[in-house]
């Protein structure tokens, strides 16, 4: 296995601090899992496991041909969106209920073409401050080959209730 590959059979398995039971996930992550955004649903997002204490999430994407460019690869914007989802879920593990974490900055490096099929992503918090968090993510194919990496900066915002 090369340095750019992982054992994807481990992803989504209960181990160490990883929780695979959605009923035990933080409320905001469980809510986003139960009712995904239209974009996440379009990408085929499936949240597999979370490590709240470690600020790490593992997920899969069932990438259809609808995500492809005319050469048969997953279009780069869709790859970026998958990594953005992985990083957003990671930073969201430790947000308070009613908080969101809009992306302030996103960088993605494409290392190999992503093809339709099952893709895997890992998102992890690098550092979390009071109002800003730094996150990284990786996207892998079914063989565990690294396809893309990303880094993101997120801002923490508390939503205000609408006054009637």
C-alpha positions in Angstrom: 0.0 0.0 0.0 1.4 3.4 -1.0 1.6 6.4 1.3 -1.4 7.8 -0.6 -3.6 4.8 0.0 -5.6 3.6 3.1 -7.4 0.5 4.1 -11.0 1.5 3.3 -12.3 -1.6 5.0 -11.8 0.1 8.3 -13.9 3.1 7.4 -17.3 3.1 9.0 -16.4 0.4 11.5 -16.9 0.8 15.3 -13.4 1.1 16.7 -11.5 3.2 19.2 -13.7 6.3 19.6 -15.6 5.9 16.4 -19.4 5.6 16.7 -21.4 4.0 13.9 -24.8 4.2 15.6 -26.5 7.4 14.2 -28.7 7.6 17.4 -25.5 8.3 19.4 -24.1 11.0 17.1 -24.3 14.7 18.2 -27.8 16.1 17.6 -26.8 18.5 14.8 -24.9 15.8 12.9 -27.7 13.3 13.4 -30.2 15.9 12.1 -28.0 16.6 9.0 -27.7 12.8 8.5 -31.4 12.2 8.8 -32.3 15.0 6.4 -29.4 15.7 4.1 -29.2 18.9 2.1 -30.2 18.6 -1.5 -26.6 18.8 -2.6 -25.5 16.1 -0.2 -28.3 13.9 -1.4 -27.3 14.6 -5.1 -23.7 13.6 -4.3 -24.9 10.3 -2.7 -23.6 11.1 0.8 -23.7 8.4 3.5 -22.3 9.2 6.9 -20.5 6.1 8.2 -18.8 6.9 11.6 -18.0 9.8 13.8 -15.3 10.4 16.4 -16.6 13.4 18.4 -13.7 13.7 20.7 -11.2 13.4 17.8 -13.2 15.7 15.5 -13.2 13.1 12.7 -15.9 11.8 10.4 -15.9 9.0 7.9 -18.4 9.0 5.0 -19.1 7.5 1.6 -20.5 8.9 -1.6 -22.4 6.8 -4.1 -21.2 8.9 -7.0 -23.4 8.4 -10.1 -22.7 9.2 -13.7 -24.7 12.4 -13.2 -21.7 13.9 -11.4 -19.3 13.3 -14.4 -17.8 15.6 -16.9 -18.0 14.6 -20.6 -14.8 12.6 -20.3 -16.3 10.3 -17.6 -14.6 11.6 -14.5 -16.3 13.2 -11.5 -16.4 16.9 -12.3 -13.9 18.8 -10.0 -16.6 21.0 -8.4 -18.4 17.8 -7.3 -15.1 16.5 -5.8 -14.7 19.8 -4.0 -18.3 19.5 -2.7 -17.7 16.0 -1.4 -14.6 17.3 0.5 -16.5 20.3 1.7 -19.2 18.0 3.2 -16.6 15.8 4.9 -14.9 18.9 6.5 -18.2 20.5 7.4 -19.5 17.4 9.2 -16.1 17.2 11.1 -16.2 20.8 12.3 -19.9 20.3 13.1 -19.3 17.5 15.6 -18.6 20.0 18.4 -20.9 22.9 17.5 -23.7 23.9 19.9 -27.3 23.2 18.8 -28.3 26.2 16.6 -24.8 26.9 15.4 -23.7 26.6 11.8 -20.2 26.7 10.3 -20.1 28.5 6.9 -17.0 27.9 4.9 -14.8 31.0 4.6 -12.1 29.4 2.5 -11.7 26.1 0.6 -8.7 24.6 -1.1 -8.8 21.4 -3.0 -6.0 19.5 -4.7 -6.9 16.9 -7.3 -4.4 14.0 -7.3 -6.1 11.4 -9.5 -9.3 11.2 -11.5 -12.4 10.3 -9.5 -14.7 7.9 -11.3 -18.4 7.0 -10.6 -18.9 4.4 -7.9 -18.4 4.4 -4.2 -16.0 7.0 -2.9 -14.9 7.5 0.7 -14.0 10.7 2.5 -12.4 11.4 5.9 -12.8 14.9 7.4 -10.9 16.0 10.6 -10.5 19.1 12.6 -7.0 20.4 12.7 -7.6 23.3 15.1 -10.7 24.8 16.6 -10.9 28.3 18.1 -13.8 30.2 19.5 -15.0 31.6 16.3 -13.0 29.9 13.5 -12.0 26.3 12.8 -9.5 24.7 10.5 -10.3 21.4 8.8 -8.8 18.9 6.4 -10.2 16.2 4.2 -9.2 13.4 1.9 -11.2 11.6 -0.8 -10.5 7.9 -1.7 -11.7 5.4 -4.3 -12.9 1.9 -3.6 -9.3 0.6 -3.6 -8.2 3.1 -1.0 -6.2 5.3 -3.5 -6.1 9.0 -2.5 -7.9 11.0 -5.2 -8.1 14.5 -3.7 -7.2 16.5 -0.5 -8.8 19.6 0.9 -8.4 22.2 3.6 -11.0 24.6 4.8 -11.5 27.5 7.2 -15.0 27.7 8.8 -16.7 30.4 10.8 -19.0 29.6 13.7 -22.4 31.4 13.5 -25.3 31.1 16.0 -28.6 31.4 14.2 -31.1 33.8 15.7 -34.7 32.8 16.1 -37.2 34.7 14.0 -39.3 37.1 16.0 -43.0 36.8 15.2 
